């Protein structure tokens, strides 16, 4: 499976409906969520979902895209799209793998 690595290819305009949300704003005072905290939290939240359901991962870390894309490639979950808002948060939409 190939994960697009740029915002245009991820389909920013096409935001799927999320079945659950994981908000990771980091350690306070504007600190971003690190990969060491983010990917285990994503894994734990996806365990609660049925195969094929969509998780919205909302983060304030602009560098999270590479971490999330790499994690999806390694685990077989699908990075569907992303959307940024004016507050500096980005939402990543991940579909839980079917098996």
N, C-alpha and C positions, 0 to 999 in steps of 0.2 A: 504494500500500500504506500502511496506517495502522499506526503503532507505538503500542501503549498506553503511556501515560506515568505510570501509577501501579502500585504493586505488586500491588494486587488484580486489576487488569485483566490483568497479566502472568501471573497464575496461579502464585503462589508455591508452592502445594502440588503443582503438576504439574511435576516436574523431569525433563526428558528425559535419556536416556542420551547421554553425550558420546563422540564419536569421537576427540577430542583435547582437551588442556587447555593453556591459556596462563595462567601465574601471573605477575601484575604487582604486586609489593608496593612499588614505588616506589624511591626513591633511598636507602634505609636510614634508620635512626633513626626509623621510623614515618612517613616522608614518603610521601605518596600518589603514585601514578603520574599524571603529567600527560597531558592529551589529546594533546600533541605527541609523547609517547612511546607512549601506549596505542594510538591508532588505526593508526599504521604497523605496530606489532607484531601487531595483530589481522589486518590485511591480509596480512602476510607469512605468518602461521600459516594463514589460510584458503586461501592459494594451494596449500598442501600437501594440502588436503582435496579430495575429489571433490564435485561439486555435490550438494546435499541432505544432506551430512554435517553433524554438529553439533559446534561448538566451545564448550567451557566457558572463559569468560574470568573468572579469579579475581583480584579486586582488593581492596585495603584502603581505597580512596578512596570515601567515601560520595557524592561528587559525580559519580562516573563514570557514573551512570545516564543523565543528560542527554546526556553526550558519546557514549555507546554508542548510545543511541536515535537521536540525530541522525545519527550515522555510518551506522547501518543504513538510515535513511530515504534518505540520499544515495546509498548504494551498492546498494540493492536486496536486501541480506541481511536475514534475518528474526530479530528479537529474540523468542525463544520464551517465555522465563520468566527469573526470577531467584530466588535463594535466599540468605539471609544466615545466618551461623553465629555462635556465641557469641564467637568470636575477633575479630569486627569485619570479617571478610572477606565479600564478596558475590560470588556466582557468577552470571554472565550467560550464558545459553545462546543461541547464535546459529546459525541454519541457513544454510549457504552457498547463495547463489542458484543456481537451476538452469541459468542460461545465462551 
